[in-house]
Amino acid sequence: MTEKTRYSDAELEEFKVIITTKLDKAYKDYELLKATVMNTDGNDISDTAPTFKVLEEGATTLTKEEAGQLAQRQMKFIQHLRAALVRIENKTYGVCRETGKLIPKERLKAVPHATLCIDAKQQGRK
């Protein structure tokens, strides 16, 4: 029996649903983080109450910096998911870029944007 070299169209469609769902959630999370950084949802009085502003300023700056970093990470995750959708369209999704073998379904369901099988990933860390 020959070893499979790519996933079937039905399997690719299954992965596409998983990725699209994760992508939708990732966009929502990104928008929340972006709103935190830009303070677009601020209907409170924190920016007009001088008594508390001095005490809160350091914490607010830190929170915005953290939210900014998280937003950058989220955008990178979105880009990886988009790239995975392109690989599905090209029918190269799920193929390890190092070994050329299929990445196990379990790994792709856990990390749908994976481009390396576990063996190749562990080789890169050594």
N, CA, C and O atoms as a Tinker XYZ file with bonds, in Angstrom:
   504  protein
     1  N      0.839000   -1.191000    0.000000    73     2
     2  CA     0.000000    0.000000    0.000000    64     1     3
     3  C      0.881000    1.252000    0.000000    63     2     4     5
     4  O      1.833000    1.353000    0.774000    81     3
     5  N      0.560000    2.175000   -0.854000    73     3     6
     6  CA     1.347000    3.402000   -0.909000    64     5     7
     7  C      0.874000    4.380000    0.158000    63     6     8     9
     8  O     -0.300000    4.414000    0.529000    81     7
     9  N      1.811000    5.157000    0.628000    73     7    10
    10  CA     1.526000    6.156000    1.663000    64     9    11
    11  C      0.852000    7.364000    1.036000    63    10    12    13
    12  O      1.232000    7.808000   -0.048000    81    11
    13  N     -0.169000    7.901000    1.735000    73    11    14
    14  CA    -0.869000    9.085000    1.234000    64    13    15
    15  C      0.089000   10.261000    1.159000    63    14    16    17
    16  O      0.913000   10.467000    2.050000    81    15
    17  N     -0.029000   11.029000    0.085000    73    15    18
    18  CA     0.842000   12.197000   -0.069000    64    17    19
    19  C      0.098000   13.501000    0.177000    63    18    20    21
    20  O      0.720000   14.553000    0.323000    81    19
    21  N     -1.241000   13.438000    0.224000    73    19    22
    22  CA    -2.028000   14.629000    0.525000    64    21    23
    23  C     -3.384000   14.201000    1.072000    63    22    24    25
    24  O     -3.811000   13.058000    0.909000    81    23
    25  N     -4.044000   15.144000    1.722000    73    23    26
    26  CA    -5.381000   14.880000    2.247000    64    25    27
    27  C     -6.410000   14.992000    1.129000    63    26    28    29
    28  O     -6.220000   15.742000    0.171000    81    27
    29  N     -7.496000   14.243000    1.256000    73    27    30
    30  CA    -8.565000   14.266000    0.255000    64    29    31
    31  C     -9.288000   15.611000    0.298000    63    30    32    33
    32  O     -9.147000   16.377000    1.251000    81    31
    33  N    -10.057000   15.880000   -0.741000    73    31    34
    34  CA   -10.820000   17.131000   -0.788000    64    33    35
    35  C    -11.794000   17.215000    0.385000    63    34    36    37
    36  O    -11.988000   18.289000    0.954000    81    35
    37  N    -12.405000   16.092000    0.747000    73    35    38
    38  CA   -13.341000   16.072000    1.879000    64    37    39
    39  C    -12.617000   16.395000    3.179000    63    38    40    41
    40  O    -13.133000   17.144000    4.008000    81    39
    41  N    -11.421000   15.832000    3.363000    73    39    42
    42  CA   -10.626000   16.116000    4.565000    64    41    43
    43  C    -10.201000   17.585000    4.593000    63    42    44    45
    44  O    -10.230000   18.230000    5.641000    81    43
    45  N     -9.806000   18.101000    3.430000    73    43    46
    46  CA    -9.406000   19.511000    3.344000    64    45    47
    47  C    -10.578000   20.414000    3.686000    63    46    48    49
    48  O    -10.398000   21.442000    4.339000    81    47
    49  N    -11.764000   20.048000    3.258000    73    47    50
    50  CA   -12.961000   20.843000    3.573000    64    49    51
    51  C    -13.226000   20.832000    5.082000    63    50    52    53
    52  O    -13.634000   21.840000    5.658000    81    51
    53  N    -12.990000   19.691000    5.706000    73    51    54
    54  CA   -13.149000   19.576000    7.165000    64    53    55
    55  C    -12.171000   20.514000    7.883000    63    54    56    57
    56  O    -12.542000   21.200000    8.835000    81    55
    57  N    -10.933000   20.533000    7.421000    73    55    58
    58  CA    -9.929000   21.434000    8.005000    64    57    59
    59  C    -10.289000   22.898000    7.742000    63    58    60    61
    60  O    -10.065000   23.762000    8.589000    81    59
    61  N    -10.849000   23.166000    6.556000    73    59    62
    62  CA   -11.228000   24.529000    6.209000    64    61    63
    63  C    -12.279000   25.069000    7.188000    63    62    64    65
    64  O    -12.229000   26.234000    7.582000    81    63
    65  N    -13.218000   24.219000    7.569000    73    63    66
    66  CA   -14.247000   24.617000    8.535000    64    65    67
    67  C    -13.598000   24.942000    9.881000    63    66    68    69
    68  O    -13.935000   25.945000   10.510000    81    67
    69  N    -12.672000   24.099000   10.318000    73    67    70
    70  CA   -11.974000   24.319000   11.594000    64    69    71
    71  C    -11.215000   25.649000   11.551000    63    70    72    73
    72  O    -11.295000   26.450000   12.482000    81    71
    73  N    -10.493000   25.868000   10.479000    73    71    74
    74  CA    -9.676000   27.079000   10.353000    64    73    75
    75  C    -10.551000   28.324000   10.259000    63    74    76    77
    76  O    -10.252000   29.342000   10.884000    81    75
    77  N    -11.620000   28.252000    9.489000    73    75    78
    78  CA   -12.519000   29.397000    9.339000    64    77    79
    79  C    -13.138000   29.774000   10.684000    63    78    80    81
    80  O    -13.264000   30.956000   11.003000    81    79
    81  N    -13.521000   28.774000   11.464000    73    79    82
    82  CA   -14.082000   29.029000   12.793000    64    81    83
    83  C    -13.051000   29.717000   13.682000    63    82    84    85
    84  O    -13.365000   30.694000   14.362000    81    83
    85  N    -11.814000   29.204000   13.675000    73    83    86
    86  CA   -10.754000   29.809000   14.477000    64    85    87
    87  C    -10.435000   31.222000   13.986000    63    86    88    89
    88  O    -10.144000   32.112000   14.785000    81    87
    89  N    -10.490000   31.420000   12.686000    73    87    90
    90  CA   -10.202000   32.726000   12.107000    64    89    91
    91  C    -11.251000   33.754000   12.527000    63    90    92    93
    92  O    -10.910000   34.890000   12.857000    81    91
    93  N    -12.510000   33.365000   12.515000    73    91    94
    94  CA   -13.578000   34.267000   12.959000    64    93    95
    95  C    -13.357000   34.696000   14.403000    63    94    96    97
    96  O    -13.467000   35.877000   14.731000    81    95
    97  N    -13.044000   33.733000   15.262000    73    95    98
    98  CA   -12.797000   34.040000   16.673000    64    97    99
    99  C    -11.548000   34.915000   16.822000    63    98   100   101
   100  O    -11.528000   35.841000   17.633000    81    99
   101  N    -10.526000   34.625000   16.050000    73    99   102
   102  CA    -9.284000   35.398000   16.126000    64   101   103
   103  C     -9.517000   36.853000   15.736000    63   102   104   105
   104  O     -8.962000   37.761000   16.355000    81   103
   105  N    -10.342000   37.078000   14.702000    73   103   106
   106  CA   -10.660000   38.459000   14.299000    64   105   107
   107  C    -11.406000   39.189000   15.408000    63   106   108   109
   108  O    -11.121000   40.355000   15.681000    81   107
   109  N    -12.353000   38.520000   16.044000    73   107   110
   110  CA   -13.101000   39.141000   17.146000    64   109   111
   111  C    -12.168000   39.486000   18.300000    63   110   112   113
   112  O    -12.249000   40.577000   18.864000    81   111
   113  N    -11.285000   38.561000   18.649000    73   111   114
   114  CA   -10.318000   38.814000   19.724000    64   113   115
   115  C     -9.397000   39.979000   19.368000    63   114   116   117
   116  O     -9.079000   40.811000   20.218000    81   115
   117  N     -8.972000   40.030000   18.109000    73   115   118
   118  CA    -8.101000   41.117000   17.655000    64   117   119
   119  C     -8.806000   42.468000   17.787000    63   118   120   121
   120  O     -8.211000   43.443000   18.246000    81   119
   121  N    -10.054000   42.516000   17.389000    73   119   122
   122  CA   -10.809000   43.771000   17.476000    64   121   123
   123  C    -10.963000   44.218000   18.928000    63   122   124   125
   124  O    -10.889000   45.413000   19.213000    81   123
   125  N    -11.176000   43.280000   19.847000    73   123   126
   126  CA   -11.262000   43.616000   21.267000    64   125   127
   127  C     -9.949000   44.192000   21.776000    63   126   128   129
   128  O     -9.932000   45.190000   22.497000    81   127
   129  N     -8.859000   43.558000   21.396000    73   127   130
   130  CA    -7.538000   44.040000   21.819000    64   129   131
   131  C     -7.246000   45.416000   21.230000    63   130   132   133
   132  O     -6.717000   46.297000   21.908000    81   131
   133  N     -7.596000   45.584000   19.965000    73   131   134
   134  CA    -7.381000   46.865000   19.309000    64   133   135
   135  C     -8.199000   47.962000   19.994000    63   134   136   137
   136  O     -7.719000   49.082000   20.168000    81   135
   137  N     -9.426000   47.639000   20.379000    73   135   138
   138  CA   -10.268000   48.607000   21.073000    64   137   139
   139  C     -9.667000   48.975000   22.428000    63   138   140   141
   140  O     -9.763000   50.126000   22.854000    81   139
   141  N     -9.055000   48.020000   23.101000    73   139   142
   142  CA    -8.406000   48.283000   24.381000    64   141   143
   143  C     -7.238000   49.248000   24.204000    63   142   144   145
   144  O     -7.066000   50.181000   24.990000    81   143
   145  N     -6.449000   49.020000   23.180000    73   143   146
   146  CA    -5.296000   49.888000   22.923000    64   145   147
   147  C     -5.740000   51.295000   22.554000    63   146   148   149
   148  O     -5.147000   52.277000   23.000000    81   147
   149  N     -6.777000   51.390000   21.746000    73   147   150
   150  CA    -7.215000   52.692000   21.255000    64   149   151
   151  C     -8.251000   53.343000   22.165000    63   150   152   153
   152  O     -8.644000   54.489000   21.951000    81   151
   153  N     -8.689000   52.606000   23.177000    73   151   154
   154  CA    -9.674000   53.093000   24.143000    64   153   155
   155  C    -10.955000   53.563000   23.453000    63   154   156   157
   156  O    -11.549000   54.570000   23.838000    81   155
   157  N    -11.370000   52.810000   22.420000    73   155   158
   158  CA   -12.573000   53.196000   21.682000    64   157   159
   159  C    -13.844000   52.828000   22.423000    63   158   160   161
   160  O    -14.911000   53.370000   22.131000    81   159
   161  N    -13.747000   51.921000   23.372000    73   159   162
   162  CA   -14.954000   51.535000   24.103000    64   161   163
   163  C    -15.039000   52.234000   25.455000    63   162   164   165
   164  O    -15.808000   51.806000   26.316000    81   163
   165  N    -14.276000   53.288000   25.658000    73   163   166
   166  CA   -14.221000   53.945000   26.959000    64   165   167
   167  C    -15.339000   54.954000   27.157000    63   166   168   169
   168  O    -15.255000   56.088000   26.687000    81   167
   169  N    -16.373000   54.539000   27.846000    73   167   170
   170  CA   -17.454000   55.460000   28.206000    64   169   171
   171  C    -17.382000   55.818000   29.681000    63   170   172   173
   172  O    -18.308000   56.421000   30.222000    81   171
   173  N    -16.305000   55.455000   30.321000    73   171   174
   174  CA   -16.186000   55.721000   31.747000    64   173   175
   175  C    -15.590000   57.114000   31.973000    63   174   176   177
   176  O    -15.358000   57.872000   31.031000    81   175
   177  N    -15.351000   57.425000   33.241000    73   175   178
   178  CA   -14.818000   58.749000   33.569000    64   177   179
   179  C    -13.339000   58.703000   33.912000    63   178   180   181
   180  O    -12.786000   59.671000   34.436000    81   179
   181  N    -12.694000   57.571000   33.614000    73   179   182
   182  CA   -11.289000   57.418000   34.016000    64   181   183
   183  C    -10.384000   58.470000   33.393000    63   182   184   185
   184  O     -9.388000   58.864000   34.000000    81   183
   185  N    -10.712000   58.926000   32.204000    73   183   186
   186  CA    -9.843000   59.919000   31.576000    64   185   187
   187  C    -10.245000   61.358000   31.915000    63   186   188   189
   188  O     -9.606000   62.300000   31.447000    81   187
   189  N    -11.283000   61.536000   32.712000    73   187   190
   190  CA   -11.690000   62.889000   33.089000    64   189   191
   191  C    -11.640000   63.123000   34.593000    63   190   192   193
   192  O    -11.919000   64.230000   35.055000    81   191
   193  N    -11.290000   62.104000   35.354000    73   191   194
   194  CA   -11.238000   62.238000   36.807000    64   193   195
   195  C     -9.791000   62.444000   37.238000    63   194   196   197
   196  O     -9.060000   61.462000   37.365000    81   195
   197  N     -9.345000   63.686000   37.468000    73   195   198
   198  CA    -7.943000   63.963000   37.774000    64   197   199
   199  C     -7.453000   63.309000   39.066000    63   198   200   201
   200  O     -6.265000   63.007000   39.179000    81   199
   201  N     -8.313000   63.089000   40.021000    73   199   202
   202  CA    -7.898000   62.486000   41.290000    64   201   203
   203  C     -7.352000   61.078000   41.075000    63   202   204   205
   204  O     -6.334000   60.699000   41.654000    81   203
   205  N     -8.023000   60.329000   40.258000    73   203   206
   206  CA    -7.633000   58.938000   40.056000    64   205   207
   207  C     -6.683000   58.757000   38.879000    63   206   208   209
   208  O     -6.011000   57.732000   38.765000    81   207
   209  N     -6.632000   59.740000   38.023000    73   207   210
   210  CA    -5.809000   59.629000   36.818000    64   209   211
   211  C     -4.335000   59.400000   37.152000    63   210   212   213
   212  O     -3.677000   58.576000   36.518000    81   211
   213  N     -3.825000   60.112000   38.125000    73   211   214
   214  CA    -2.420000   59.977000   38.496000    64   213   215
   215  C     -2.128000   58.568000   38.988000    63   214   216   217
   216  O     -1.105000   57.983000   38.633000    81   215
   217  N     -3.019000   58.024000   39.799000    73   215   218
   218  CA    -2.821000   56.688000   40.348000    64   217   219
   219  C     -2.951000   55.601000   39.285000    63   218   220   221
   220  O     -2.254000   54.588000   39.343000    81   219
   221  N     -3.823000   55.807000   38.335000    73   219   222
   222  CA    -4.123000   54.792000   37.336000    64   221   223
   223  C     -3.237000   54.875000   36.097000    63   222   224   225
   224  O     -3.188000   53.933000   35.305000    81   223
   225  N     -2.545000   55.980000   35.926000    73   223   226
   226  CA    -1.808000   56.214000   34.682000    64   225   227
   227  C     -0.800000   55.108000   34.371000    63   226   228   229
   228  O     -0.735000   54.620000   33.243000    81   227
   229  N     -0.018000   54.718000   35.375000    73   227   230
   230  CA     0.975000   53.662000   35.158000    64   229   231
   231  C      0.334000   52.348000   34.786000    63   230   232   233
   232  O      0.800000   51.669000   33.871000    81   231
   233  N     -0.720000   51.977000   35.476000    73   231   234
   234  CA    -1.417000   50.719000   35.191000    64   233   235
   235  C     -2.062000   50.743000   33.811000    63   234   236   237
   236  O     -2.050000   49.739000   33.100000    81   235
   237  N     -2.614000   51.870000   33.438000    73   235   238
   238  CA    -3.259000   51.991000   32.129000    64   237   239
   239  C     -2.237000   51.857000   31.017000    63   238   240   241
   240  O     -2.493000   51.185000   30.017000    81   239
   241  N     -1.091000   52.481000   31.176000    73   239   242
   242  CA    -0.032000   52.394000   30.172000    64   241   243
   243  C      0.425000   50.953000   30.010000    63   242   244   245
   244  O      0.587000   50.468000   28.890000    81   243
   245  N      0.632000   50.274000   31.127000    73   243   246
   246  CA     1.059000   48.884000   31.084000    64   245   247
   247  C     -0.002000   48.019000   30.406000    63   246   248   249
   248  O      0.326000   47.172000   29.575000    81   247
   249  N     -1.249000   48.224000   30.752000    73   247   250
   250  CA    -2.320000   47.447000   30.154000    64   249   251
   251  C     -2.386000   47.668000   28.646000    63   250   252   253
   252  O     -2.582000   46.719000   27.887000    81   251
   253  N     -2.224000   48.902000   28.216000    73   251   254
   254  CA    -2.249000   49.187000   26.781000    64   253   255
   255  C     -1.058000   48.557000   26.061000    63   254   256   257
   256  O     -1.196000   48.065000   24.941000    81   255
   257  N      0.110000   48.572000   26.706000    73   255   258
   258  CA     1.285000   47.936000   26.107000    64   257   259
   259  C      1.070000   46.440000   25.970000    63   258   260   261
   260  O      1.374000   45.851000   24.932000    81   259
   261  N      0.543000   45.826000   27.026000    73   259   262
   262  CA     0.267000   44.391000   26.982000    64   261   263
   263  C     -0.767000   44.079000   25.909000    63   262   264   265
   264  O     -0.604000   43.126000   25.146000    81   263
   265  N     -1.820000   44.870000   25.848000    73   263   266
   266  CA    -2.861000   44.659000   24.845000    64   265   267
   267  C     -2.290000   44.840000   23.440000    63   266   268   269
   268  O     -2.667000   44.119000   22.516000    81   267
   269  N     -1.387000   45.798000   23.279000    73   267   270
   270  CA    -0.741000   46.007000   21.986000    64   269   271
   271  C      0.077000   44.805000   21.560000    63   270   272   273
   272  O      0.032000   44.390000   20.402000    81   271
   273  N      0.832000   44.242000   22.508000    73   271   274
   274  CA     1.624000   43.051000   22.203000    64   273   275
   275  C      0.724000   41.865000   21.878000    63   274   276   277
   276  O      0.998000   41.101000   20.952000    81   275
   277  N     -0.345000   41.717000   22.643000    73   275   278
   278  CA    -1.289000   40.629000   22.378000    64   277   279
   279  C     -1.958000   40.812000   21.015000    63   278   280   281
   280  O     -2.188000   39.838000   20.298000    81   279
   281  N     -2.266000   42.046000   20.663000    73   279   282
   282  CA    -2.877000   42.328000   19.358000    64   281   283
   283  C     -1.917000   41.949000   18.236000    63   282   284   285
   284  O     -2.339000   41.396000   17.220000    81   283
   285  N     -0.624000   42.243000   18.412000    73   283   286
   286  CA     0.373000   41.864000   17.398000    64   285   287
   287  C      0.456000   40.344000   17.254000    63   286   288   289
   288  O      0.526000   39.819000   16.143000    81   287
   289  N      0.448000   39.653000   18.380000    73   287   290
   290  CA     0.487000   38.188000   18.336000    64   289   291
   291  C     -0.770000   37.628000   17.668000    63   290   292   293
   292  O     -0.710000   36.663000   16.907000    81   291
   293  N     -1.897000   38.251000   17.967000    73   291   294
   294  CA    -3.159000   37.796000   17.382000    64   293   295
   295  C     -3.149000   38.000000   15.872000    63   294   296   297
   296  O     -3.634000   37.147000   15.129000    81   295
   297  N     -2.601000   39.126000   15.409000    73   295   298
   298  CA    -2.525000   39.374000   13.973000    64   297   299
   299  C     -1.605000   38.353000   13.298000    63   298   300   301
   300  O     -1.885000   37.907000   12.185000    81   299
   301  N     -0.528000   37.989000   13.956000    73   299   302
   302  CA     0.370000   36.973000   13.411000    64   301   303
   303  C     -0.361000   35.629000   13.299000    63   302   304   305
   304  O     -0.203000   34.916000   12.308000    81   303
   305  N     -1.156000   35.288000   14.313000    73   303   306
   306  CA    -1.959000   34.071000   14.306000    64   305   307
   307  C     -2.951000   34.104000   13.142000    63   306   308   309
   308  O     -3.133000   33.102000   12.450000    81   307
   309  N     -3.590000   35.253000   12.926000    73   307   310
   310  CA    -4.532000   35.418000   11.814000    64   309   311
   311  C     -3.817000   35.193000   10.484000    63   310   312   313
   312  O     -4.353000   34.531000    9.596000    81   311
   313  N     -2.617000   35.739000   10.345000    73   311   314
   314  CA    -1.855000   35.563000    9.102000    64   313   315
   315  C     -1.508000   34.093000    8.869000    63   314   316   317
   316  O     -1.558000   33.612000    7.737000    81   315
   317  N     -1.160000   33.386000    9.936000    73   315   318
   318  CA    -0.867000   31.951000    9.816000    64   317   319
   319  C     -2.112000   31.172000    9.388000    63   318   320   321
   320  O     -2.029000   30.263000    8.562000    81   319
   321  N     -3.257000   31.531000    9.952000    73   319   322
   322  CA    -4.508000   30.854000    9.574000    64   321   323
   323  C     -4.877000   31.148000    8.122000    63   322   324   325
   324  O     -5.336000   30.259000    7.404000    81   323
   325  N     -4.677000   32.386000    7.691000    73   323   326
   326  CA    -4.941000   32.733000    6.287000    64   325   327
   327  C     -4.034000   31.930000    5.351000    63   326   328   329
   328  O     -4.472000   31.434000    4.313000    81   327
   329  N     -2.772000   31.815000    5.737000    73   327   330
   330  CA    -1.826000   31.044000    4.927000    64   329   331
   331  C     -2.263000   29.577000    4.850000    63   330   332   333
   332  O     -2.103000   28.930000    3.815000    81   331
   333  N     -2.814000   29.062000    5.951000    73   331   334
   334  CA    -3.303000   27.681000    5.959000    64   333   335
   335  C     -4.459000   27.525000    4.970000    63   334   336   337
   336  O     -4.554000   26.510000    4.280000    81   335
   337  N     -5.336000   28.527000    4.899000    73   335   338
   338  CA    -6.436000   28.478000    3.931000    64   337   339
   339  C     -5.908000   28.478000    2.493000    63   338   340   341
   340  O     -6.471000   27.809000    1.627000    81   339
   341  N     -4.839000   29.218000    2.240000    73   339   342
   342  CA    -4.223000   29.221000    0.906000    64   341   343
   343  C     -3.674000   27.832000    0.592000    63   342   344   345
   344  O     -3.819000   27.340000   -0.527000    81   343
   345  N     -3.045000   27.205000    1.583000    73   343   346
   346  CA    -2.514000   25.854000    1.371000    64   345   347
   347  C     -3.641000   24.857000    1.098000    63   346   348   349
   348  O     -3.464000   23.907000    0.336000    81   347
   349  N     -4.796000   25.076000    1.722000    73   347   350
   350  CA    -5.944000   24.206000    1.437000    64   349   351
   351  C     -6.366000   24.370000   -0.020000    63   350   352   353
   352  O     -6.608000   23.388000   -0.721000    81   351
   353  N     -6.452000   25.625000   -0.467000    73   351   354
   354  CA    -6.831000   25.890000   -1.865000    64   353   355
   355  C     -5.821000   25.274000   -2.837000    63   354   356   357
   356  O     -6.194000   24.785000   -3.903000    81   355
   357  N     -4.550000   25.304000   -2.462000    73   355   358
   358  CA    -3.484000   24.751000   -3.314000    64   357   359
   359  C     -3.340000   23.232000   -3.154000    63   358   360   361
   360  O     -2.560000   22.594000   -3.860000    81   359
   361  N     -4.104000   22.671000   -2.216000    73   359   362
   362  CA    -4.077000   21.235000   -1.897000    64   361   363
   363  C     -2.710000   20.776000   -1.376000    63   362   364   365
   364  O     -2.309000   19.628000   -1.563000    81   363
   365  N     -2.010000   21.705000   -0.720000    73   363   366
   366  CA    -0.733000   21.354000   -0.088000    64   365   367
   367  C     -0.846000   21.366000    1.431000    63   366   368   369
   368  O      0.141000   21.149000    2.134000    81   367
   369  N     -2.051000   21.621000    1.934000    73   367   370
   370  CA    -2.273000   21.697000    3.382000    64   369   371
   371  C     -1.997000   20.348000    4.034000    63   370   372   373
   372  O     -2.372000   19.296000    3.515000    81   371
   373  N     -1.335000   20.407000    5.180000    73   371   374
   374  CA    -1.086000   19.203000    5.957000    64   373   375
   375  C      0.172000   18.450000    5.560000    63   374   376   377
   376  O      0.459000   17.385000    6.107000    81   375
   377  N      0.919000   18.995000    4.616000    73   375   378
   378  CA     2.169000   18.365000    4.194000    64   377   379
   379  C      3.313000   19.069000    4.912000    63   378   380   381
   380  O      3.446000   20.290000    4.821000    81   379
   381  N      4.139000   18.306000    5.624000    73   379   382
   382  CA     5.271000   18.867000    6.368000    64   381   383
   383  C      6.251000   19.502000    5.385000    63   382   384   385
   384  O      6.650000   18.879000    4.402000    81   383
   385  N      6.631000   20.741000    5.660000    73   383   386
   386  CA     7.539000   21.445000    4.739000    64   385   387
   387  C      8.975000   20.949000    4.838000    63   386   388   389
   388  O      9.801000   21.289000    3.991000    81   387
   389  N      9.286000   20.156000    5.850000    73   387   390
   390  CA    10.642000   19.593000    5.988000    64   389   391
   391  C     10.736000   18.183000    5.414000    63   390   392   393
   392  O     11.647000   17.870000    4.648000    81   391
   393  N      9.778000   17.338000    5.796000    73   391   394
   394  CA     9.858000   15.920000    5.427000    64   393   395
   395  C      9.037000   15.570000    4.198000    63   394   396   397
   396  O      9.306000   14.566000    3.538000    81   395
   397  N      8.025000   16.398000    3.880000    73   395   398
   398  CA     7.148000   16.086000    2.757000    64   397   399
   399  C      6.077000   15.065000    3.092000    63   398   400   401
   400  O      5.271000   14.706000    2.234000    81   399
   401  N      6.064000   14.595000    4.333000    73   399   402
   402  CA     5.060000   13.616000    4.758000    64   401   403
   403  C      3.837000   14.344000    5.312000    63   402   404   405
   404  O      3.895000   15.529000    5.643000    81   403
   405  N      2.735000   13.609000    5.402000    73   403   406
   406  CA     1.520000   14.214000    5.951000    64   405   407
   407  C      1.649000   14.430000    7.449000    63   406   408   409
   408  O      2.130000   13.562000    8.177000    81   407
   409  N      1.219000   15.584000    7.891000    73   407   410
   410  CA     1.149000   15.891000    9.320000    64   409   411
   411  C     -0.090000   15.173000    9.853000    63   410   412   413
   412  O     -1.153000   15.269000    9.239000    81   411
   413  N      0.009000   14.466000   10.963000    73   411   414
   414  CA    -1.150000   13.734000   11.480000    64   413   415
   415  C     -2.355000   14.646000   11.732000    63   414   416   417
   416  O     -2.213000   15.798000   12.143000    81   415
   417  N     -3.549000   14.091000   11.470000    73   415   418
   418  CA    -4.792000   14.852000   11.646000    64   417   419
   419  C     -4.924000   15.411000   13.054000    63   418   420   421
   420  O     -5.392000   16.535000   13.234000    81   419
   421  N     -4.515000   14.638000   14.051000    73   419   422
   422  CA    -4.643000   15.081000   15.438000    64   421   423
   423  C     -3.872000   16.375000   15.658000    63   422   424   425
   424  O     -4.353000   17.283000   16.335000    81   423
   425  N     -2.682000   16.457000   15.087000    73   423   426
   426  CA    -1.865000   17.675000   15.230000    64   425   427
   427  C     -2.526000   18.849000   14.518000    63   426   428   429
   428  O     -2.563000   19.960000   15.046000    81   427
   429  N     -3.044000   18.602000   13.325000    73   427   430
   430  CA    -3.673000   19.684000   12.567000    64   429   431
   431  C     -4.967000   20.167000   13.225000    63   430   432   433
   432  O     -5.315000   21.343000   13.118000    81   431
   433  N     -5.666000   19.279000   13.893000    73   431   434
   434  CA    -6.875000   19.707000   14.601000    64   433   435
   435  C     -6.514000   20.557000   15.817000    63   434   436   437
   436  O     -7.251000   21.476000   16.174000    81   435
   437  N     -5.394000   20.255000   16.446000    73   435   438
   438  CA    -4.939000   21.036000   17.606000    64   437   439
   439  C     -4.261000   22.334000   17.174000    63   438   440   441
   440  O     -4.472000   23.385000   17.780000    81   439
   441  N     -3.450000   22.254000   16.128000    73   439   442
   442  CA    -2.719000   23.425000   15.618000    64   441   443
   443  C     -2.956000   23.480000   14.098000    63   442   444   445
   444  O     -2.116000   23.028000   13.320000    81   443
   445  N     -4.100000   24.033000   13.686000    73   443   446
   446  CA    -4.472000   23.957000   12.268000    64   445   447
   447  C     -3.556000   24.714000   11.310000    63   446   448   449
   448  O     -3.637000   24.511000   10.098000    81   447
   449  N     -2.695000   25.571000   11.822000    73   447   450
   450  CA    -1.777000   26.302000   10.949000    64   449   451
   451  C     -0.382000   25.671000   10.930000    63   450   452   453
   452  O      0.561000   26.269000   10.411000    81   451
   453  N     -0.246000   24.470000   11.494000    73   451   454
   454  CA     1.059000   23.798000   11.557000    64   453   455
   455  C      1.589000   23.519000   10.146000    63   454   456   457
   456  O      0.840000   23.144000    9.244000    81   455
   457  N      2.882000   23.709000    9.986000    73   455   458
   458  CA     3.528000   23.403000    8.705000    64   457   459
   459  C      4.618000   22.346000    8.878000    63   458   460   461
   460  O      5.254000   21.924000    7.912000    81   459
   461  N      4.818000   21.931000   10.119000    73   459   462
   462  CA     5.835000   20.910000   10.416000    64   461   463
   463  C      5.204000   19.760000   11.196000    63   462   464   465
   464  O      4.334000   19.971000   12.041000    81   463
   465  N      5.656000   18.542000   10.900000    73   463   466
   466  CA     5.246000   17.419000   11.727000    64   465   467
   467  C      6.053000   17.487000   13.036000    63   466   468   469
   468  O      7.027000   18.233000   13.137000    81   467
   469  N      5.640000   16.716000   14.009000    73   467   470
   470  CA     6.293000   16.765000   15.317000    64   469   471
   471  C      7.783000   16.445000   15.209000    63   470   472   473
   472  O      8.606000   17.117000   15.830000    81   471
   473  N      8.136000   15.422000   14.424000    73   471   474
   474  CA     9.552000   15.043000   14.292000    64   473   475
   475  C     10.395000   16.198000   13.743000    63   474   476   477
   476  O     11.475000   16.482000   14.261000    81   475
   477  N      9.906000   16.852000   12.711000    73   475   478
   478  CA    10.642000   17.974000   12.108000    64   477   479
   479  C     10.732000   19.139000   13.082000    63   478   480   481
   480  O     11.763000   19.806000   13.159000    81   479
   481  N      9.662000   19.385000   13.822000    73   479   482
   482  CA     9.665000   20.488000   14.782000    64   481   483
   483  C     10.685000   20.209000   15.881000    63   482   484   485
   484  O     11.426000   21.106000   16.282000    81   483
   485  N     10.727000   18.974000   16.369000    73   483   486
   486  CA    11.686000   18.623000   17.417000    64   485   487
   487  C     13.117000   18.656000   16.889000    63   486   488   489
   488  O     14.030000   19.012000   17.635000    81   487
   489  N     13.332000   18.307000   15.660000    73   487   490
   490  CA    14.670000   18.376000   15.050000    64   489   491
   491  C     15.168000   19.816000   15.033000    63   490   492   493
   492  O     16.349000   20.070000   15.271000    81   491
   493  N     14.284000   20.744000   14.757000    73   491   494
   494  CA    14.639000   22.158000   14.692000    64   493   495
   495  C     15.032000   22.739000   16.033000    63   494   496   497
   496  O     15.757000   23.732000   16.094000    81   495
   497  N     14.559000   22.126000   17.113000    73   495   498
   498  CA    14.857000   22.626000   18.465000    64   497   499
   499  C     16.186000   22.111000   18.981000    63   498   500   501
   500  O     16.716000   22.654000   19.951000    81   499
   501  N     16.728000   21.100000   18.373000    73   499   502
   502  CA    17.978000   20.504000   18.866000    64   501   503
   503  C     19.181000   21.230000   18.370000    63   502   504
   504  O     20.307000   20.854000   18.694000    81   503
